[in-house]
Amino acid sequence: MICPSPFKFHFEVAQMSLRAANLIAAGANSLSGTPLSFRSPSMSRVSASADALTTVPLATKGASFIRKHLQTLAPYTPIEPFEILSARLGRHPKDIVKLDANENPYGPPPEVLEALGSMEFPNIYPDPESRRLRAALAEDTGIGAEHILVGCGADELIDLIMRCTLDPGDKILDCPPTFTMYAFDAAVNGASVIKVPRLPGFALDVPSIVDTVRQQNPKIVFLTSPNNPDGCLVSDDELKTILDLPVLVVLDEAYVEFAREPSRINWVTNYENLIVLRTFSKRAGLAGLRVGYGAFPLSLIEYLWRAKQPYNVSVAAEVAACAALTNPKYLEDVKNALVEERERMFVKLKEFSFLEPYPSHANFILCSVTGNKTARELKAALAKDGVMVRHYEKAELQNYIRISVGKPEQTDAVLAALAKLQC
Ligand SMILES: Cc1ncc(COP(=O)(O)O)c(C=O)c1O
């Protein structure tokens, strides 16, 4: 006869109590219509224990276990998922002109779907060192594979760099308006952010960056070239001046392929304090598969290898990125089409009296909204026509919209929707 083990018995009792508690909690939840996770910490909730169902203040539960600096963290506001957006707008995804997240509307080369369809070992964990992809990237970029580390998007690498370099209380410096993940990840890693705002027209305020680094001693300066959301470049001279400071410089080149200037990825062999980040999300149309990469000085990269999650790049992501690199002509053609479309859209946007577009070196155009509608109202009006753009109403970017560059027919749809708002 097989006896149930005492552990198994206790486990099952606990599970039964937990299920009961969940049912009660779900009932309470559906009555109030408030998801539990959105309740304020002062509310109480039903808790399960093996011997009783009791009500305990939430303050002694989940929130009390969270690290102090995370208790006040503002959540990152991501773009709405495509299917949810489609349901909300009551439009088929094909009828949505999605120009709000700088995605590549052409998608990846056809080789990518073929390779994903014939993936050999999805049941086996991926190569922790992404060797095939790093070898292909070495060919593509001209920098040795030993300098390259691949991540689950450039986003993962921003966080990994901070996890490896920042002690609680350390500072980073960024230059708003810019990509908000730098400030978000700094907050998650217990660091504070020194902001050196850009000059009118969005150029970097280099003298102010130099002074601030000298006086406040941040550990990392984040630079973005082209910058998101305006598309400005960092010049060689600006970069060299900042690299001469005693600070680690992370140069984010997520959009560099759309600029006429070359990448600085090879500079990491000359500067011990430079990291360059790039991604497959924009150039290769693989935002959904999450593959980014960084080039690092050898003295730094070994620590990132030690700290990264072993299987951070999935088999599918590596297969897709390798396949994308086998068709450089497709990547080049798509880039050229988007750059050409950017120039056409820029000229057309200038014709609207309520928009002031800024010249961009990336796959998006930032516009100041100057008419009687606010940027938020303009975004909402465009959404009614199925055209999605990003709007900004922050201190450093008050009343702006950012429109990603799409296919010519998508530009036409934006222009038609804007024309309706002209009068
Ligand atoms: C400047 C910048 N860096 C990095 C990223 C994130 O890239 P990835 O999709 O590889 O995480 C973005 C995404 O929009 C970006 O704008």
The ligand as an SDF file (V2000), in Angstrom:
LIG
                    3D

 16 16  0  0  0  0  0  0  0  0999 V2000
   16.3720   54.8410  -27.9110 C   0  0  0  0  0  0  0  0  0  0  0  0
   15.8630   53.4460  -27.7320 C   0  0  0  0  0  0  0  0  0  0  0  0
   16.6820   52.5210  -27.2280 N   0  0  0  0  0  0  0  0  0  0  0  0
   16.2780   51.2470  -27.0550 C   0  0  0  0  0  0  0  0  0  0  0  0
   14.9990   50.8720  -27.3890 C   0  0  0  0  0  0  0  0  0  0  0  0
   14.5540   49.4730  -27.1020 C   0  0  0  0  0  0  0  0  0  0  0  0
   15.0190   48.5840  -28.0540 O   0  0  0  0  0  0  0  0  0  0  0  0
   14.6380   47.0640  -27.9630 P   0  0  0  0  0  0  0  0  0  0  0  0
   13.3610   46.8720  -28.6950 O   0  0  0  0  0  0  0  0  0  0  0  0
   15.7960   46.3560  -28.5930 O   0  0  0  0  0  0  0  0  0  0  0  0
   14.5070   46.7120  -26.5050 O   0  0  0  0  0  0  0  0  0  0  0  0
   14.1030   51.7920  -27.9200 C   0  0  0  0  0  0  0  0  0  0  0  0
   12.7450   51.3740  -28.2700 C   0  0  0  0  0  0  0  0  0  0  0  0
   11.8940   52.0950  -28.6790 O   0  0  0  0  0  0  0  0  0  0  0  0
   14.5510   53.1230  -28.0810 C   0  0  0  0  0  0  0  0  0  0  0  0
   13.7320   54.0800  -28.5460 O   0  0  0  0  0  0  0  0  0  0  0  0
  1  2  1  0
  2  3  1  0
  2 15  2  0
  3  4  2  0
  4  5  1  0
  5  6  1  0
  5 12  2  0
  6  7  1  0
  7  8  1  0
  8  9  2  0
  8 10  1  0
  8 11  1  0
 12 13  1  0
 12 15  1  0
 13 14  2  0
 15 16  1  0
M  END
$$$$
